Amino acid sequence: MITALSGDTSRLRTTVDFVREQDTATLLPLLLPGLDGPELRTLVERCDFSHAALLVFPPDEVALDATLAGCGLVADAPPRPSVVVRERLAVRHKRCAAELDVGILRPAVECLDGARRWVEVFALTVPPGSDLDTVAGHERERQHEAHVAFEVRAPDPLVLRGLCATFARYGAAPDGGGYNPHENGTVFYFTASAEAKAGYRRVEMYVPGDHRDILAAHLDEHRERQPAETLLRLLTGAWTTQALAAFARLEVADAMDEERVVGVAELARDVGAFAPNPATLLRYLTMLGVVSESRDGFRLTDTGGLLRADAEGSMRPLALMYGGPFYESFAGLGHTVRTGQVAFEQRFGENHFDHFARDPELAELAELFDRSMAAGSRMFDPLPAHPVLTGAAEGATVVDIAGGSGELLGRILSAHPRLHGLLLERPHTVETARLLLGAAGHTERCTFRAGDFADVPAGGDIYVLSRVLHDWDDDRCREILRHCARAMHDTADLLVIERLLPADGSASLATAWDLHMMCNVGGRERRADHYARLFADAGLTLVDRSPLPLDGNVLHVRRTGAANTASRP
Ligand SMILES: C[S@@+](CC[C@H](N)C(=O)[O-])C[C@H]1O[C@@H](n2cnc3c(N)ncnc32)[C@H](O)[C@@H]1O
């Protein structure tokens, strides 16, 4: 928390210095490169640099006041609730707006040119231990809400149209806006060109009064620009996958760190790359927030840090997998859509599990697949605290069916020393699991069984099917579930971990993985009611479900008609 606060304090201090030192005439040409002469003078006559804004993340109001005081600022009034920034955060992070407590403060700054300007402070309260930490981390890194604002003096429609046209002529693109009836003011947002030198790209033009007619034209222009830009960004998605895969494959992240800026020449030398080219890759990755650029080189961001091989929860294997075999198979997506055949099988001549397992030459690939599954395991973080596991009796056995390399079973056994484990897997993967769970010190409490779904052993107390059913079509799922139901005694529990397609069409990672499953595995993601029907067909009942990170869910299932199908405890 100290780091978080001091991070906010240093950004706030930088913002205060910026507001104190800049004036309208010097700031405008930095934001609108090339603006000069009579046009600059006209703009300076018509509008004033009024504030710079930033978003901070205090644990409470007392800490916020202390942060302000530490920067020589005094709030003129208690925070007013923010509507616009709160909504933008809710949309960006797929949160309910009501969960986000965002206030606005506008402490004044006495400036070097004698003017009085303001720092606009948006404060999202992040109580200690709250899961808003991830929102704060992303926002600190990307600075979406940071902007500078100009207030237009004595606006009239002609002046306003002229100002908007001048901004556009010097590369600032319309980027939304709105009318605030409480203040009777109209806000026009712009994004300055990439050549802007001010350290800010987002520019606000605040116009006292109701100028919704001119705002409508500004918003139309924004909308018109959007489809082509949006499509270009989407069409180049493959470049993003390959840029990340190349970064991971060349182990560039491993040669960088989050604390230190590394020069491009040094990096090229360290990773054995052709000297000028890593800079182009790194600039692209800067745009994606994977690294950040400064005058002396590049620094790894928290996002980029996940591509280091030794990072906790490293996602490097996923980058290699999605940029490697699954990248090749995705080229056949059209074939899958047209014919119903699985593109991976068309490209590699066999089912992906067989392909990865068949050939000793592909052993590396199989290991990569197992490691890439483990790389998505942040989904498992809350699972050991599931009531079925916390309420399990002393000595109870958890059977992880197709448990992969044992990532989940290992977490369960570590969290619950009184439980035993049994991992059922295909032969090559069971060996990987044996090694990993052995290294974690679980050999004594864990049994390993090489086999097929038909070999689900009886006698377990808690059965787990994690990210297995989505690999298969409905008929095969029913078969697997029947094997489970047959093995389960009356009071046994089954935990099914899957992403669920949202019933209301809202955005979810499940929708993307549905496509991946169709193209590569011949499986699919499903809605909760679809799973409930499959369970029912196999003599099982869905009794409860709860969310997991990365849009995962844990479905609690019991045998239909078992003494008590209700969720416990
Ligand atoms: C998507 S992975 C999930 C692994 C693990 N449960 C997890 O969540 O990380 C699916 C697993 O199913 C295993 N599998 C595929 N076919 C199988 C079969 N016929 N019998 C047993 N396991 C199988 C694969 O080896 C693979 O590890």
The ligand as a Tripos MOL2 file, in Angstrom:
@<TRIPOS>MOLECULE
LIG
   27    29     1     0     0
SMALL
NO_CHARGES

@<TRIPOS>ATOM
      1 C1         -7.6800  -28.5540  -21.1290 C.3       1 LIG1
      2 S1         -6.7050  -29.6480  -20.2350 S.3       1 LIG1
      3 C2         -7.1860  -29.3530  -18.5360 C.3       1 LIG1
      4 C3         -6.1520  -29.7660  -17.5400 C.3       1 LIG1
      5 C4         -6.4830  -29.4120  -16.0910 C.3       1 LIG1
      6 N1         -7.6620  -30.0900  -15.6160 N.3       1 LIG1
      7 C5         -6.5500  -27.9080  -15.9020 C.2       1 LIG1
      8 O1         -7.6430  -27.3620  -15.6830 O.co2     1 LIG1
      9 O2         -5.4970  -27.2580  -15.9950 O.co2     1 LIG1
     10 C6         -7.5380  -31.1380  -20.6070 C.3       1 LIG1
     11 C7         -6.8220  -32.3640  -20.1320 C.3       1 LIG1
     12 O3         -7.5760  -33.5070  -20.5310 O.3       1 LIG1
     13 C8         -6.6670  -34.5800  -20.7040 C.3       1 LIG1
     14 N2         -7.3220  -35.6180  -21.5130 N.ar      1 LIG1
     15 C9         -7.6380  -35.5740  -22.8200 C.ar      1 LIG1
     16 N3         -8.2120  -36.7070  -23.2000 N.ar      1 LIG1
     17 C10        -8.2590  -37.5110  -22.1160 C.ar      1 LIG1
     18 C11        -8.7480  -38.8320  -21.8650 C.ar      1 LIG1
     19 N4         -9.3020  -39.5240  -22.8470 N.pl3     1 LIG1
     20 N5         -8.6660  -39.3190  -20.6160 N.ar      1 LIG1
     21 C12        -8.1040  -38.5900  -19.6260 C.ar      1 LIG1
     22 N6         -7.6230  -37.3290  -19.7940 N.ar      1 LIG1
     23 C13        -7.7070  -36.8120  -21.0240 C.ar      1 LIG1
     24 C14        -5.5030  -33.9150  -21.4040 C.3       1 LIG1
     25 O4         -4.3140  -34.6660  -21.2570 O.3       1 LIG1
     26 C15        -5.4480  -32.5430  -20.7270 C.3       1 LIG1
     27 O5         -4.4910  -32.5100  -19.7080 O.3       1 LIG1
@<TRIPOS>BOND
     1     1     2 1
     2     2     3 1
     3     2    10 1
     4     3     4 1
     5     4     5 1
     6     5     6 1
     7     5     7 1
     8     7     8 2
     9     7     9 1
    10    10    11 1
    11    11    12 1
    12    11    26 1
    13    12    13 1
    14    13    14 1
    15    13    24 1
    16    14    15 ar
    17    14    23 ar
    18    15    16 ar
    19    16    17 ar
    20    17    18 ar
    21    17    23 ar
    22    18    19 1
    23    18    20 ar
    24    20    21 ar
    25    21    22 ar
    26    22    23 ar
    27    24    25 1
    28    24    26 1
    29    26    27 1
@<TRIPOS>SUBSTRUCTURE
     1 LIG1         1 GROUP 0 **** ****
